[in-house]
């Protein structure tokens, strides 16, 4: 096996390295110098935990990608959105999500809905002060609203043209069934209590792994991780079949599996 090493902060992008033929198939085999610590049984799949590996594992996609060179968005989890700027300086961002997408962990699948997006931003705003002062921690129940299973609304009491960019380019990493407990608890708290709860409880929650992307993790250790392409269908649920509709010019079939070796600062506790 040939290993290609790529050094730098962040994770290796599969498309940045020439493909390697291994066992008769194309497979990415790469090494990355990734700062951080992997320890089984810790909140590595918790986006609110300081030591999480979500940004390194990278099996999530955003509501939309943004191309800064041409100033255009490419819808992914969101199929469209609208912005309404009001005379009083506030603004409303309404996001319409794609139906028919699924979380997957290798053995189970569950639908992606607006509740997943709601969980991520509700917790982030109320417990961790995301987007303050554009969003108000004490008014988050009014500011972030579910209109239906595939529509979510953000009301910014202080509007900035940058806000749609920050919201839309966020990876969604919080399945509602996994994080509902935290939202329910936060709804009973004031801001001071919520921030303490966030620091003492939410950041320590060992969340189970779920992928929301064409690839999912099949193995992770202190030294390497393996990602595989989702099946086209799983128990009748369209997995890769749905992603192909979003990315029609994909070349995933060439790279059904790839391995990233972690070298440098990462170690097992």
ChimeraX attribute file (.defattr): number of C-alpha atoms within 10 A of each C-alpha:
attribute: neighborCount
match mode: 1-to-1
recipient: residues
	/A:1	8
	/A:2	10
	/A:3	13
	/A:4	17
	/A:5	17
	/A:6	18
	/A:7	15
	/A:8	11
	/A:9	11
	/A:10	13
	/A:11	20
	/A:12	23
	/A:13	13
	/A:14	16
	/A:15	10
	/A:16	8
	/A:17	14
	/A:18	12
	/A:19	18
	/A:20	19
	/A:21	14
	/A:22	12
	/A:23	8
	/A:24	7
	/A:25	13
	/A:26	17
	/A:27	20
	/A:28	27
	/A:29	23
	/A:30	23
	/A:31	21
	/A:32	22
	/A:33	20
	/A:34	20
	/A:35	19
	/A:36	17
	/A:37	17
	/A:38	20
	/A:39	14
	/A:40	13
	/A:41	10
	/A:42	16
	/A:43	23
	/A:44	24
	/A:45	22
	/A:46	23
	/A:47	22
	/A:48	22
	/A:49	19
	/A:50	12
	/A:51	18
	/A:52	19
	/A:53	19
	/A:54	19
	/A:55	13
	/A:56	18
	/A:57	21
	/A:58	19
	/A:59	18
	/A:60	19
	/A:61	18
	/A:62	20
	/A:63	24
	/A:64	21
	/A:65	19
	/A:66	16
	/A:67	10
	/A:68	8
	/A:69	6
	/A:70	7
	/A:71	7
	/A:72	11
	/A:73	16
	/A:74	17
	/A:75	19
	/A:76	20
	/A:77	28
	/A:78	20
	/A:79	16
	/A:80	17
	/A:81	16
	/A:82	11
	/A:83	14
	/A:84	12
	/A:85	15
	/A:86	11
	/A:87	7
	/A:88	9
	/A:89	11
	/A:90	15
	/A:91	21
	/A:92	19
	/A:93	19
	/A:94	21
	/A:95	25
	/A:96	20
	/A:97	23
	/A:98	20
	/A:99	16
	/A:100	14
	/A:101	22
	/A:102	22
	/A:103	23
	/A:104	23
	/A:105	17
	/A:106	16
	/A:107	7
	/A:108	12
	/A:109	18
	/A:110	14
	/A:111	15
	/A:112	24
	/A:113	23
	/A:114	26
	/A:115	21
	/A:116	21
	/A:117	25
	/A:118	24
	/A:119	24
	/A:120	21
	/A:121	21
	/A:122	24
	/A:123	27
	/A:124	18
	/A:125	23
	/A:126	28
	/A:127	26
	/A:128	20
	/A:129	18
	/A:130	16
	/A:131	17
	/A:132	13
	/A:133	12
	/A:134	16
	/A:135	22
	/A:136	21
	/A:137	25
	/A:138	16
	/A:139	14
	/A:140	20
	/A:141	12
	/A:142	12
	/A:143	18
	/A:144	23
	/A:145	18
	/A:146	16
	/A:147	13
	/A:148	12
	/A:149	14
	/A:150	18
	/A:151	21
	/A:152	21
	/A:153	22
	/A:154	23
	/A:155	22
	/A:156	24
	/A:157	18
	/A:158	16
	/A:159	20
	/A:160	14
	/A:161	10
	/A:162	8
	/A:163	17
	/A:164	18
	/A:165	14
	/A:166	10
	/A:167	17
	/A:168	23
	/A:169	18
	/A:170	17
	/A:171	22
	/A:172	22
	/A:173	23
	/A:174	28
	/A:175	26
	/A:176	20
	/A:177	11
	/A:178	14
	/A:179	19
	/A:180	17
	/A:181	12
	/A:182	20
	/A:183	17
	/A:184	12
	/A:185	11
	/A:186	20
	/A:187	15
	/A:188	9
	/A:189	15
	/A:190	13
	/A:191	20
	/A:192	13
	/A:193	13
	/A:194	26
	/A:195	22
	/A:196	13
	/A:197	18
	/A:198	22
	/A:199	14
	/A:200	11
	/A:201	12
	/A:202	23
	/A:203	18
	/A:204	16
	/A:205	20
	/A:206	15
	/A:207	19
	/A:208	13
	/A:209	20
	/A:210	23
	/A:211	26
	/A:212	25
	/A:213	21
	/A:214	25
	/A:215	23
	/A:216	24
	/A:217	23
	/A:218	14
	/A:219	11
	/A:220	16
	/A:221	14
	/A:222	17
	/A:223	15
	/A:224	16
	/A:225	18
	/A:226	19
	/A:227	21
	/A:228	19
	/A:229	19
	/A:230	24
	/A:231	16
	/A:232	15
	/A:233	12
	/A:234	15
	/A:235	10
	/A:236	7
	/A:237	18
	/A:238	17
	/A:239	24
	/A:240	20
	/A:241	16
	/A:242	18
	/A:243	21
	/A:244	15
	/A:245	11
	/A:246	15
	/A:247	11
	/A:248	8
	/A:249	8
	/A:250	11
	/A:251	11
	/A:252	15
	/A:253	9
	/A:254	12
	/A:255	18
	/A:256	17
	/A:257	21
	/A:258	20
	/A:259	21
	/A:260	26
	/A:261	22
	/A:262	26
	/A:263	18
	/A:264	12
	/A:265	10
	/A:266	17
	/A:267	15
	/A:268	11
	/A:269	8
